[in-house]
Amino acid sequence: MWPFSNKKKDGKPPVSVAQAIELLAGIGIRVRPQITSDDLLHSLGGTMESPADLTLLLCVIGGEVERGGFERISDDIWHIDMECIEDNGDYIRLVERFAILAKGLLPLKNVRDRVDIEAGEAWVEFELDGKTVHWNLEVDNDWASPELYSNMQELVETRSDKKFFITALGQDSLICFGDTAMKQKLSELSGLDFQRE
């Protein structure tokens, strides 16, 4: 079971899980319609009226339902463990998740990758606007290459004023996509320092 905080650091009374979900939806972090309260509480523990720890709630919303078909809980935030590269297909999954966050701004096709940790080889490529984009990526055991985030950010910067923003929690991170106002509101609400880079 996830731990819950009893009070917010600013001294204000804590918000419930249900209230926190409403506040997050108000700034653009929504739970997908097919995800139920039971799905959330399966990972979160407690009830919808339990006091919410915003960081932990964001991690749950940015993840997958931990039962059944392991569906994505949200298309608006992503909780990623950076130690996630082991084999072919892993960078495909990451690139496709960035595209989901970008809400159609990155219509990628034919995403392919190659991961061979022992040989020190990793790359990902895809087609965008009729052109093939190929990135060779750094290999550091099973850690995702930080270049991937930078490269995806560069791709989207030419297409929108919105950008990816990230906060590191240790070996895991939370990644979102939106405008400056959304980044600021999410940082204020969560107490986390989301950054563009």
C-alpha positions in Angstrom: 0.0 0.0 0.0 1.2 3.5 -0.8 1.8 5.7 2.2 -0.4 8.8 2.6 0.6 12.2 4.0 -1.4 13.7 6.9 -0.9 17.3 6.0 0.5 19.4 3.2 3.9 21.0 3.8 2.4 24.5 3.6 0.2 23.8 6.7 -3.0 23.7 4.7 -5.3 20.7 5.4 -4.6 17.8 3.0 -6.8 17.2 0.0 -8.4 13.9 -0.6 -7.4 11.6 -3.4 -10.7 12.5 -5.2 -10.1 16.2 -4.7 -6.5 15.9 -5.9 -7.7 14.1 -9.1 -10.1 17.0 -9.8 -7.4 19.6 -9.2 -5.0 17.7 -11.6 -7.7 17.4 -14.2 -8.2 21.2 -14.0 -4.6 21.7 -15.1 -4.7 19.0 -17.8 -3.6 15.8 -16.0 -6.6 13.5 -16.5 -7.3 9.9 -15.8 -8.4 8.0 -19.0 -12.2 7.5 -19.0 -12.1 3.7 -18.8 -9.9 3.7 -15.7 -12.0 3.3 -12.5 -11.5 4.4 -8.9 -10.9 0.7 -8.1 -8.1 0.6 -10.6 -6.4 3.6 -9.0 -7.0 2.3 -5.4 -5.6 -1.1 -6.4 -2.2 0.6 -6.6 -2.8 3.5 -4.3 -4.5 1.8 -1.3 -6.9 3.6 1.0 -10.1 5.2 -0.3 -10.9 8.1 -2.6 -11.4 10.2 0.6 -7.9 9.3 2.0 -5.5 12.3 2.2 -3.5 12.4 -1.0 0.3 12.5 -1.3 0.5 14.3 -4.7 3.9 12.9 -5.7 2.7 9.3 -5.1 -0.6 10.0 -6.8 1.2 11.4 -9.9 3.3 8.3 -10.0 0.3 6.1 -10.0 -1.6 8.2 -12.6 1.5 8.2 -14.7 1.8 4.4 -14.6 -0.3 1.5 -15.5 -3.2 -0.4 -13.8 -1.4 -3.1 -11.8 -3.8 -5.8 -12.8 -5.8 -7.1 -15.8 -4.4 -5.7 -19.1 -2.1 -3.2 -17.4 -3.7 -0.3 -19.2 -2.2 3.2 -19.2 -3.9 5.3 -16.5 -3.3 8.7 -18.2 -2.2 10.1 -21.5 -1.1 13.3 -19.9 1.7 12.2 -17.5 4.2 9.4 -17.6 6.0 7.8 -14.6 9.1 6.2 -16.1 11.8 4.1 -14.4 14.9 5.2 -16.3 16.4 1.7 -15.8 14.2 0.2 -18.6 16.4 -0.7 -21.5 17.2 -4.3 -21.9 16.3 -5.5 -25.4 14.9 -4.7 -28.8 11.6 -2.9 -28.6 12.4 -0.9 -25.4 13.1 2.3 -27.3 10.1 1.8 -29.5 7.9 1.7 -26.4 9.6 4.9 -25.0 9.3 6.9 -28.3 5.6 5.8 -28.7 4.9 7.0 -25.1 6.4 10.4 -25.9 4.2 10.6 -29.0 1.1 9.8 -26.8 2.0 12.7 -24.5 2.4 15.1 -27.4 -1.2 14.6 -28.4 -0.8 14.1 -32.2 1.9 16.6 -32.7 4.4 13.8 -33.4 2.6 11.4 -35.9 5.4 8.9 -36.0 5.3 5.9 -38.3 7.3 2.7 -38.6 9.2 3.1 -35.3 12.1 0.6 -35.1 15.0 0.1 -32.7 18.0 -2.0 -32.0 19.3 -2.7 -28.5 22.4 -4.8 -27.8 23.7 -3.9 -24.4 26.7 -6.2 -24.6 27.8 -4.9 -28.0 27.2 -1.3 -26.8 24.7 -0.6 -29.5 21.4 1.2 -29.3 19.5 3.2 -31.8 15.9 4.2 -32.7 14.4 5.4 -35.9 11.1 6.3 -37.3 9.4 8.2 -40.1 8.0 11.7 -39.5 6.7 14.0 -42.3 7.9 11.5 -44.9 11.5 11.6 -43.6 13.4 9.0 -41.7 14.8 10.1 -38.4 17.6 8.0 -36.9 19.2 8.5 -33.5 22.2 6.5 -32.2 21.9 6.4 -28.4 24.3 6.0 -25.6 24.5 2.6 -23.9 24.9 2.7 -20.1 23.8 -0.7 -18.9 20.0 -0.7 -18.7 19.6 3.1 -18.3 17.6 4.9 -20.9 19.8 7.4 -22.8 19.2 11.0 -21.7 19.6 12.0 -25.3 16.2 10.5 -26.1 14.4 13.2 -24.0 16.5 16.0 -25.6 15.9 14.7 -29.1 12.2 14.4 -28.5 12.1 17.9 -27.1 13.9 19.2 -30.2 11.4 17.5 -32.5 8.4 19.0 -30.8 9.9 22.5 -30.5 9.6 23.0 -34.3 5.9 22.0 -34.2 4.4 23.7 -31.1 4.8 26.2 -28.3 4.1 23.3 -25.9 7.1 21.3 -24.6 7.9 18.2 -22.6 8.8 18.9 -18.9 10.3 16.5 -16.4 11.1 16.1 -12.8 13.5 13.5 -11.4 12.5 11.5 -8.4 15.6 9.3 -8.2 16.0 6.6 -10.8 12.5 7.4 -11.9 11.0 10.6 -13.4 7.6 12.1 -14.2 7.2 13.5 -17.7 4.4 15.8 -19.0 3.7 17.8 -22.0 2.1 21.3 -22.1 2.6 25.0 -22.0 4.5 27.1 -19.5 1.3 27.8 -17.5 0.6 24.1 -17.1 4.2 23.4 -16.0 4.0 26.2 -13.4 0.6 25.1 -12.1 1.7 21.4 -11.8 4.9 22.4 -10.0 2.9 24.6 -7.5 0.2 22.0 -6.9 2.6 19.0 -6.5 5.6 20.8 -4.9 7.8 19.2 -7.5 10.2 21.2 -9.7 9.3 20.4 -13.3 11.8 21.6 -15.8 12.0 21.7 -19.6 15.5 20.1 -19.6 
